[in-house]
Amino acid sequence: MLTASHLFDYFVASEDSLRAYHGAELVFSSKDSGLAPLVDYVIKFASATGEVLILDRVVGNAAALLLKLALCTEVWSSLGSEQAARTLSSFGIRYHFVSKVPYILNRQNSDICPFEKLSMGKTPDEFYGTIKALH
């Protein structure tokens, strides 16, 4: 049987940016960047799929809030922020980060990611409503 650790190794070697597993079954994958794959998953699959393991490239606080809506029980990521770790812990979501940073940076590495800023102090539903309005 494949463990989450094995699935993560295969994920890291792939070109996917996000994968969702229900048990051992891959139920969603995407090569899109940023939060788009996680938002797509929440909109199209979360309510029908139930609890999932999520593999993601980067997990900041914005992603952590969406992971709650995705019914994620465990997340594995190459990079996670300290705020994401606190948020995930508060929701009882197990997390495994290869590297942990104070916060996620924007694409230019010049400032905090705008979604990370936007997510601060919001509940999952509040943040989801905010980004859906931007979509």
RABELTA-V909955 format. One record per backbone hydrogen bond with DSSP energy under -0.5 kcal/mol. NH is the residue of the N-H (numbers start at 1). CO is the residue of the C=O. If there is no record, write none. Layout:
# RABELTA-V909955
nh = (NH	NH)
co = (CO	CO)
This chain:
# RABELTA-V909955
nh = (7	8	9	10	11	12	13	14	14	17	18	19	20	21	22	23	25	27	27	28	30	36	39	40	41	42	43	44	45	46	48	49	50	52	53	54	55	56	57	59	60	64	65	66	67	68	69	70	71	72	73	74	75	76	77	78	79	80	81	82	83	85	86	87	88	89	90	91	91	92	92	93	94	94	96	98	99	101	106	109	113	117	118	119	120	120	122	127	128	129	130	131	132	133	134	135)
co = (3	4	5	6	7	8	9	10	11	30	30	55	28	53	25	21	22	20	25	20	18	33	35	36	37	38	39	40	41	41	45	45	46	71	21	74	19	76	17	79	58	60	61	62	63	64	65	66	68	67	52	52	94	54	96	56	57	99	59	101	102	81	82	83	84	85	86	87	88	88	89	88	73	92	75	77	78	80	111	106	104	113	114	115	116	117	119	123	124	125	126	127	128	129	130	131)
